[in-house]
Amino acid sequence: MSYGKRIDTLCSLLAPCKTFADVGCDHGYCSEYMLKNGLCERAILSDVSKGSLAKAESLLSPYLRSGKAISVLGDGFFGVPKDTEQVLIAGMGGSEIIHILSHEEHGFMPARFVFQPMHDAEKLRRYIHENGGYIVRDFTFFDGKYYEVIVGGAKKGGGQVCDEICLKPYTDAEYEFGRENLARMGEAFVSRMKKLVKNLDKYLSEPSISEENRAELQRRKQRLEGVLQGEIK
């Protein structure tokens, strides 16, 4: 069964586990993938929206009846046990994901996670490393728009092996663009960088922008071109 490229990509990054939580589950497709394929013993469906949670509950009603899934109406990690082995948070801003992880009462760094921030990915990468987490995958993919995904876990009690490369400190460029993107220069990442450069050229062609703004845009363009040329790591 295919759910579309975005959801299929996220599902492909999920690992077998005992307990799985889909925070902001919306339709519940990723939980269905985990349960149907026997990749988790129990799934937690969580959403702050009653309507979204109802969609997931309808899709996964047999698993809810059997006790293999539970649904939680609440914000962030409300109702999600801190020993949950694997957590997916997709379709939220990076700052919103940070808010969930850092919540005074309910927040925690999952043993294993798959995060798909819609923006502020750099802030999220830095937060993960500064708060007991590590990153093993970090790349851009395209499905009608560009998406970034970050896979990792907690350094203590993590659900996967973190090798020497993963433990190596990130550079500022790797925080900004993603380590895997800079190392592999995948098609979606390169396409996104070229699009950003093209947009900057458009802005720079406007005669009305101030010299200060023009200089800043030019610096940004040079940085992106440096990334494309492999000069910025």
C-alpha positions in Angstrom: 0.0 0.0 0.0 1.3 3.5 -0.9 0.2 6.6 1.0 2.0 9.0 -1.3 5.7 9.9 -1.4 5.8 12.1 1.7 4.1 9.5 4.0 5.9 6.6 2.3 9.2 8.3 3.0 8.4 8.8 6.6 7.3 5.2 7.0 10.5 4.0 5.4 12.4 5.6 8.2 10.5 4.0 11.0 12.1 1.1 12.8 10.6 -1.9 14.6 9.8 -1.1 18.2 7.6 -2.1 21.2 5.8 1.3 21.5 5.3 3.9 18.9 3.7 7.3 19.2 2.5 9.4 16.2 2.2 12.9 17.6 0.0 15.1 15.5 -1.2 11.9 13.8 -3.9 13.5 11.6 -5.0 10.7 9.3 -3.1 7.9 11.2 -1.5 6.4 8.1 1.9 6.0 9.7 0.4 4.2 12.7 -1.5 2.0 10.3 1.8 1.2 8.5 3.5 0.3 11.8 0.6 -1.9 13.0 -0.3 -3.6 9.8 3.3 -4.6 9.2 3.8 -5.8 12.8 6.5 -3.2 13.5 5.2 -2.2 16.9 3.3 -3.9 19.7 1.3 -0.8 20.5 0.7 2.6 18.9 -0.3 5.8 20.5 -2.4 8.2 18.3 -2.1 11.7 19.5 -3.5 15.0 18.1 -4.7 18.3 19.5 -7.5 18.4 17.0 -10.6 16.3 17.8 -11.4 16.1 14.0 -8.0 14.9 13.1 -7.9 12.3 15.9 -11.4 11.1 14.8 -10.0 10.3 11.3 -7.2 8.2 12.8 -9.6 6.5 15.2 -11.9 5.6 12.3 -9.0 4.2 10.2 -7.5 2.2 13.1 -10.7 1.2 14.9 -9.9 -2.6 14.9 -6.5 -1.9 16.6 -8.2 0.4 19.1 -10.7 -2.3 20.0 -8.0 -4.9 20.4 -5.9 -2.6 22.6 -3.0 -2.5 20.2 -3.6 1.2 19.7 -4.8 4.0 22.0 -5.8 7.5 21.1 -5.0 10.6 23.1 -6.6 14.0 22.5 -4.1 16.6 23.7 -1.2 18.9 22.9 2.3 17.6 22.2 3.4 14.7 24.5 0.3 15.0 26.8 -0.7 11.3 27.4 2.4 9.9 25.7 4.6 7.9 28.3 8.2 9.1 28.5 9.4 5.5 28.0 7.7 5.4 24.5 10.4 3.8 22.4 9.9 5.6 19.0 8.2 8.9 18.2 7.1 10.5 14.9 6.4 14.2 14.7 5.7 15.4 11.2 4.2 18.4 9.6 4.9 20.9 12.4 7.4 23.7 12.6 10.8 23.1 14.2 10.1 25.5 16.9 6.8 23.8 17.7 8.6 20.4 17.9 11.1 22.0 20.3 8.2 23.3 22.4 6.9 19.7 22.6 10.3 18.2 23.5 11.1 20.9 26.1 7.7 21.0 27.8 8.2 21.4 31.6 5.9 18.5 32.5 5.5 16.3 29.5 8.6 16.9 27.4 11.4 14.3 26.8 13.9 13.3 24.2 12.6 10.0 22.6 14.9 7.0 22.5 14.3 7.1 18.7 12.6 9.7 16.7 11.7 10.7 13.2 11.0 14.5 12.9 9.8 16.2 9.7 9.8 20.0 10.5 8.1 22.3 8.0 10.6 25.1 8.9 13.2 26.0 11.5 15.0 22.8 10.9 18.3 24.5 12.0 16.9 25.4 15.4 15.6 21.8 15.8 19.0 20.3 14.9 20.8 22.5 17.5 18.2 21.7 20.2 18.6 18.0 19.6 22.4 18.1 20.1 22.2 20.5 23.0 19.7 18.4 24.9 20.9 14.8 24.9 20.1 13.7 21.4 21.9 12.7 18.3 21.1 12.7 14.5 21.8 9.7 12.2 19.8 10.9 9.1 19.1 14.4 8.0 18.0 15.1 4.4 15.7 16.9 2.0 13.1 15.2 -0.2 10.5 16.5 -2.6 6.8 15.7 -2.9 5.1 18.7 -4.5 7.2 20.9 -2.1 10.5 20.4 -0.3 10.6 18.6 3.0 13.3 18.0 5.6 13.5 15.0 7.8 15.7 14.3 10.8 16.1 10.9 12.3 17.9 10.2 15.6 17.5 9.5 19.2 18.5 10.0 22.8 22.2 9.3 23.6 21.2 7.5 26.7 18.9 4.5 26.1 18.8 5.2 22.4 17.1 2.7 20.1 19.8 2.6 17.5 23.6 2.6 17.1 25.2 6.0 16.8 28.6 5.7 15.1 31.7 8.0 15.2 30.4 10.1 12.3 27.1 10.7 14.0 28.8 11.8 17.2 31.2 14.2 15.4 30.1 17.8 16.2 28.1 19.6 13.5 29.5 22.6 11.7 27.4 25.8 11.4 26.7 24.8 7.8 25.6 21.3 8.7 23.2 22.8 11.3 21.8 25.2 8.6 21.6 22.8 5.7 21.8 19.3 7.1 24.9 17.0 7.3 23.6 14.4 5.0 22.6 17.0 2.4 26.0 18.6 2.3 27.8 15.2 2.2 25.6 13.6 -0.5 24.2 16.6 -2.4 21.0 14.7 -3.2 18.8 15.7 -6.1 16.1 17.3 -4.0 18.5 19.3 -1.9 20.4 20.6 -5.0 17.1 21.5 -6.7 16.1 23.4 -3.6 19.3 25.3 -3.4 19.1 26.3 -7.1 15.5 27.5 -6.6 16.6 29.6 -3.7 19.4 31.2 -5.7 16.9 31.9 -8.5 14.6 33.6 -6.1 17.4 35.7 -4.8 18.3 36.7 -8.3 14.7 37.9 -8.8 14.9 40.0 -5.6 18.2 41.4 -6.6 16.9 42.6 -9.9 14.4 44.9 -8.2 15.7 48.4 -8.4 13.8 49.6 -5.4 15.6 47.5 -2.7 18.0 49.4 -0.4 21.8 48.9 -0.7 21.8 47.3 2.8 19.2 44.7 1.7 21.0 44.2 -1.6 24.2 43.5 0.2 22.6 41.0 2.5 20.8 39.2 -0.4 24.1 39.1 -2.3 25.9 37.5 0.7 23.1 34.9 1.0 23.4 34.1 -2.7 27.1 33.6 -2.4 26.6 31.3 0.5 24.1 29.1 -1.4 26.4 29.1 -4.5 29.2 28.0 -2.2 27.1 25.1 -1.0 26.3 24.1 -4.6 30.0 24.2 -5.5 30.9 22.1 -2.5 32.9 24.9 -0.9 30.8 25.1 2.2 30.8 22.1 4.5 
